[in-house]
Amino acid sequence: MERALYIAMTGAKNNMMGQAIRANNMANVNTAGFKADFEQSRSMGVYYGDGQPTRAYALTETPQADFQQGPLDTTGNPLDIAINGEGFIAVQAPDGSEAYTRAGNLTIDASGAMRTANGLAVIGNSGPISLPPLEKVEIGSDGTVSIIALGQTADTMVEGNRIKLVKPDVKNLEKGPDGLFRQRDGLAAVADGTVKVASGVLEGSNVNAMSEFTQILTLARQYDMQLKVMKSSEENSTASAQLLQIS
């Protein structure tokens, strides 16, 4: 009975963790460039010394993100870019490290720094991109940032910088709590000239809302089943105690 209670308890706990993963996907159904997280559960044996496991417990994990491309929406904004196919935009994480994202809704702040919508600096040829006061900006398919400086005419457009575009092996990527991707070995990916972007286009989230909602309901039912097993284990334990008292 104690073993059944333990197994049911770990099952219920990990059902809740699975629901948290699915709920986070649902919460980001409208987040540009968001990649849904997969969720899976498996049983893990509990060993005490040599021999066979005495019991098993449930384990919920996020093995990988879904790297399938999200829908592309035309915005007409010259600072909106979307990766064509595989690849990522390199950004500077809050801790100063290099990280990668598919969110291409970029902005230029008052100091001329190019940033993502959530304020992360976009990395260029030699660090974070910083541009002078400008009249117009265009981003080429290779990530080249061309500008017309403030007070200049259209025929004076020059290359201001180039966004670092990378294409690391997705098997070597892990997603952090901040939603950014990093290489598991901690190294920075090299720029890849084969990665192309479309300007004036934004990639949406690849979350399938109906699928995520269905999975949340399934996990909720599994959670209820685990609670019923825990309740039955408690009732059996009480009944056993009463029999021992009679004897």
Secondary structure by P-SEA (a helix, b strand, c coil): caaaaaaaaaaaaaaaaaaaaaaaaaaaccccbbbbbbbbbbbbbbbcccccccbbbbbbbbccccccccbbbbcccccbbbbccbbbbbbbccccccccccccccccccccccccccbbbbbccccbbbbcccccccccccbbbbbbcccccccccccccccccccccccccccccccbbbbcccccccccccbbbbcccccccccaaaaaaaaaaaaaaaaaaaaaaaaaaaaaaaaaaaaaaac
